[in-house]
Structure formats: structure tokens, C-alpha cells
């Protein structure tokens, strides 16, 4: 954790979920009492088909809502895409951009992601910018070089703690059950903090850096207590309210 930064835990449902899972959303929302919500902000990013119904369902609760991706343009001939403005119109507050699955499956470059971050800002959404190295890059000792480049080229000038969240997700840990050691996470997050402060000054000190990659109830407390880890981006464990809330609950004692 970083002093003076309120932690944020974000659930990314990816391409999972339909109306039959709305009960899990409701259970998650009901589990976030005021005491817990004073300690940690919690958001869920369901698939686009459920964005508006989710914001309606969790109205007057402490659960925040986000989206998983957006187009860089506000409108136009982009069949199948969704703009940041459309997400904001659904009353969501966050948007994940640059997830490794978007970078790999859709060939999204740092420049593309940078444009999407600017689109989020334009629509007054907080951008959750994902960065991460592959296992090959990690084994070759290239993690810092890769992450430094992604951080510099994916995040536009003028980023601050109100507009931007950084999510470090080692690609080799996503959905694999593998997790870097707390010391490895601490070293990477310290590196990212230094780069943020070097580039953005004070706002870089206050920008949340989340950890993602096989975060589960049984490892959440250990990971979330690491210095400069300001929350989590949670994949599979966010699909079940009981598991997701268990991860959020670690903040009662941290």
C-alpha cells in the first residue's frame, strides 16, 4: 500500500457473464458495507452487454462500474466498437485499456492504447492502463525495459491520480495460477513508482498502481500489503461474489 492513496480493487469479467449472473453483481454490491468502502474502492467491469443494467442494479450501493475497452473516436463508422462517451452514457466511471489480451489478440500498440486513454479522459472516465511483460521477457531479464516503454508510450502527458490508474499484470501470471513473489512484485512496483514520479512529479506519487495476475482470496492479503501495491485487477476470482468480496475484505485489516 502507498500512504495517502485509497486502494482500488477492480473485477474484470472479460468475455464472461450474462443476465443469469446479475445475482453475483447484486451480492457483491450488498457485501460492500460503508466501513469497508471507506477503506477501499471497489469496481466491477462486466461485458459491454451488461454495463447499463449493472449501473442500474448497483445504484445507491458502494459498488462502482467500469468497462473493459473503448474505441479512440467519439463516434463514426466503427462497426462493433463502443466509444468512451457511450460508456459514460451508461453511467460507468472506469475503463480498462491496454489489457494484454487486447494487445495480443487485437494487435493494439502503445500508440493505440494512448489514444484510448485520451478518449477516456475526454469522456471523463478514469482510465485503468494495463502493462505487463511476457514470460519470455521476464526470463530474459527484460521486464523493466518492457514495462518502462509501455508506461512511457501508453500513458499520455498530463496523467494524474484522478484520471489514470496503472495496472501491472505480468502476462505469464494471468489465468495461469502462477504468481510472482511478493519481493518481485515490490521491486516492479517500486520501479513503476519511480518512473511515474520522474515523469509526472507529484501526481506520479499519488497515482494508484494495481497488481493483477492470479489474484485470489488466499494470496490477496500478502500481495495487497506490498509497498506501492494500491489494489488489484482481478480476473476469474471476480466472477463469484464470495471470492471477490474475500479479496476486498483483506483491507479491513491492512
C-alpha positions in Angstrom: 0.0 0.0 0.0 1.0 3.6 -0.5 0.2 6.2 2.1 -2.5 8.7 1.1 -3.7 6.6 -1.8 -7.0 4.9 -1.3 -6.8 1.3 -2.6 -8.9 0.2 -5.6 -9.9 -3.3 -6.4 -11.3 -3.9 -9.9 -13.0 -7.0 -11.1 -12.6 -7.8 -14.8 -15.2 -10.3 -16.0 -13.7 -10.4 -19.5 -15.9 -12.2 -22.0 -17.9 -13.9 -19.3 -21.3 -13.2 -17.9 -24.9 -12.8 -18.9 -28.2 -11.8 -17.2 -28.1 -15.1 -15.1 -25.0 -13.7 -13.3 -26.7 -10.5 -12.2 -27.2 -12.1 -8.8 -23.5 -12.2 -8.3 -23.3 -8.5 -9.1 -26.0 -7.8 -6.5 -24.3 -10.0 -3.9 -21.1 -8.1 -4.4 -22.8 -4.8 -4.1 -24.6 -5.8 -0.9 -21.4 -7.1 0.6 -19.7 -3.6 0.4 -20.7 -2.0 3.6 -19.8 1.6 4.5 -16.9 0.6 6.7 -15.2 -1.5 4.0 -15.9 1.2 1.4 -14.2 3.8 3.5 -11.0 1.6 3.3 -11.2 0.5 -0.4 -12.9 1.5 -3.6 -14.4 -1.5 -5.5 -15.4 -1.7 -9.1 -16.6 -4.3 -11.5 -16.2 -4.3 -15.3 -18.7 -6.6 -16.8 -19.1 -7.2 -20.5 -20.5 -4.3 -22.5 -23.9 -6.0 -22.8 -24.3 -5.7 -19.1 -22.8 -2.2 -18.5 -26.0 -0.2 -18.2 -28.0 -2.9 -16.3 -25.2 -3.1 -13.9 -25.1 0.6 -13.2 -28.8 0.5 -12.6 -28.6 -2.6 -10.4 -25.9 -1.2 -8.1 -27.4 2.3 -7.9 -27.3 3.6 -4.3 -24.7 1.0 -3.3 -20.9 1.4 -2.9 -20.0 -0.7 -6.0 -18.5 1.2 -8.9 -18.8 0.2 -12.5 -16.4 0.2 -15.4 -15.9 -1.1 -18.9 -13.3 -3.4 -20.5 -12.3 -1.4 -23.6 -13.3 1.6 -25.8 -12.6 3.0 -29.2 -10.4 6.1 -29.5 -13.0 8.0 -31.5 -16.2 9.6 -30.1 -18.4 8.3 -32.9 -18.3 7.2 -36.5 -18.2 4.2 -38.9 -16.6 1.7 -36.5 -19.0 -1.3 -36.6 -19.0 -3.3 -33.4 -17.0 -0.7 -31.4 -18.0 1.3 -28.4 -16.9 4.8 -27.6 -15.8 6.1 -24.2 -18.8 8.5 -24.4 -21.1 5.6 -24.8 -19.6 4.0 -21.7 -20.0 7.3 -19.8 -23.6 7.4 -21.0 -24.2 4.1 -19.3 -23.1 5.9 -16.1 -19.8 3.9 -15.7 -16.8 5.6 -14.2 -13.8 3.5 -15.3 -12.5 1.9 -18.5 -9.7 -0.7 -18.8 -7.4 -0.1 -21.7 -4.3 -1.9 -23.0 -5.0 -5.3 -21.4 -2.5 -7.9 -22.6 -5.4 -9.8 -24.2 -6.2 -6.7 -26.3 -2.6 -6.2 -27.1 -2.1 -9.8 -28.2 -5.4 -10.8 -29.7 -6.2 -7.4 -31.4 -2.7 -6.2 -32.1 -3.2 -3.0 -30.1 0.0 -0.9 -29.9 1.1 1.5 -27.3 0.1 4.3 -29.6 -3.4 2.9 -29.9 -3.7 2.5 -26.2 -2.5 6.1 -25.6 -5.3 7.3 -27.9 -7.8 5.3 -25.9 -6.6 6.8 -22.7 -7.1 10.2 -24.2 -10.6 9.1 -25.2 -11.4 8.1 -21.6 -10.2 11.5 -20.3 -12.4 13.2 -23.0 -15.4 11.3 -21.7 -14.4 11.9 -18.0 -13.8 8.3 -17.4 -10.8 7.1 -15.3 -8.5 5.0 -17.5 -7.1 1.8 -16.0 -3.9 1.4 -18.1 -2.6 -2.2 -18.2 1.1 -3.0 -18.7 2.9 -6.3 -18.4 5.7 -8.5 -19.7 5.6 -12.0 -21.2 7.3 -15.0 -19.6 10.0 -14.9 -22.2 10.7 -11.2 -21.5 10.7 -11.9 -17.7 13.1 -14.8 -18.0 15.4 -12.7 -20.2 15.6 -10.0 -17.6 13.7 -7.6 -19.8 10.7 -6.8 -17.6 11.8 -3.3 -16.6 12.7 -2.3 -20.1 9.3 -3.6 -21.4 7.3 -2.0 -18.6 9.2 1.3 -18.8 8.5 1.5 -22.6 4.8 0.6 -22.2 4.4 3.1 -19.3 6.0 5.9 -21.3 4.3 5.2 -24.6 0.8 4.1 -23.4 0.2 6.9 -20.9 -0.2 10.5 -22.3 1.3 13.6 -20.9 -0.8 15.2 -18.2 -1.8 12.0 -16.4 -2.7 12.4 -12.8 -4.3 10.4 -9.9 -7.8 11.5 -10.8 -7.7 10.4 -14.5 -5.4 7.4 -14.5 -4.7 4.2 -12.7 -1.8 1.9 -13.7 -2.4 -1.9 -13.6 0.7 -4.1 -13.7 -0.2 -7.6 -14.9 2.6 -10.0 -15.7 1.3 -11.7 -18.8 2.7 -15.0 -17.6 0.6 -14.9 -14.4 -2.8 -14.1 -16.0 -5.1 -17.1 -15.6 -2.2 -19.5 -15.1 -2.2 -19.8 -11.3 1.4 -18.5 -11.3 2.2 -15.5 -9.2 5.4 -13.6 -8.7 6.8 -13.5 -5.2 6.0 -10.5 -3.0 9.6 -9.4 -3.3 9.3 -9.4 -7.1 6.1 -7.5 -7.0 7.6 -5.0 -4.7 10.6 -4.4 -7.0 8.5 -3.9 -10.0 6.0 -1.6 -8.3 8.9 0.4 -6.9 10.3 0.7 -10.4 7.0 1.9 -11.8 6.5 4.4 -8.9 10.0 5.8 -9.7 9.1 6.2 -13.4 5.8 7.8 -12.6 7.3 10.3 -10.2 10.2 11.0 -12.7 7.7 11.8 -15.4 4.7 13.3 -13.6 6.1 14.6 -10.3 3.6 14.9 -7.5 0.7 13.3 -9.5 3.0 10.3 -10.0 3.4 9.9 -6.3 -0.4 9.8 -5.9 -1.3 7.6 -8.9 -2.6 4.1 -7.9 -0.6 1.1 -9.2 -2.7 -2.1 -9.1 -1.4 -5.6 -9.3 -3.1 -8.2 -11.4 -2.4 -11.8 -12.4 -3.9 -14.7 -10.5 -5.1 -12.7 -7.5 -7.1 -14.9 -5.3 -8.6 -14.9 -1.7 -5.7 -17.0 -0.5 -2.9 -14.7 -1.8 -4.6 -11.3 -1.7 -3.5 -10.2 1.8 0.1 -11.0 1.1 0.1 -9.2 -2.3 -2.0 -6.2 -1.2 0.3 -5.5 1.8 3.3 -4.9 -0.5 4.6 -1.3 -0.7 3.3 0.5 -3.8 0.6 -2.1 -4.4 -2.5 0.1 -4.3 -5.1 -2.5 -5.1 -5.8 -5.3 -7.5 -7.1 -6.0 -11.0 -8.9 -9.3 -10.5 -9.9 -11.7 -13.3 -11.5 -15.1 -12.7 -11.9 -14.6 -8.9 -14.3 -11.6 -9.6 -16.9 -13.8 -11.2 -18.1 -15.2 -7.9 -19.2 -12.6 -5.3 -17.9 -14.7 -2.4 -14.4 -14.9 -3.8 -14.3 -11.3 -5.0 -15.5 -10.0 -1.6 -13.0 -12.1 0.2 -10.2 -10.3 -1.7 -11.8 -6.9 -0.9 -12.2 -7.9 2.8 -8.4 -8.0 3.3 -8.5 -4.2 3.5 -10.3 -4.4 6.8 -7.1 -5.5 8.5 -4.4 -3.8 6.3 
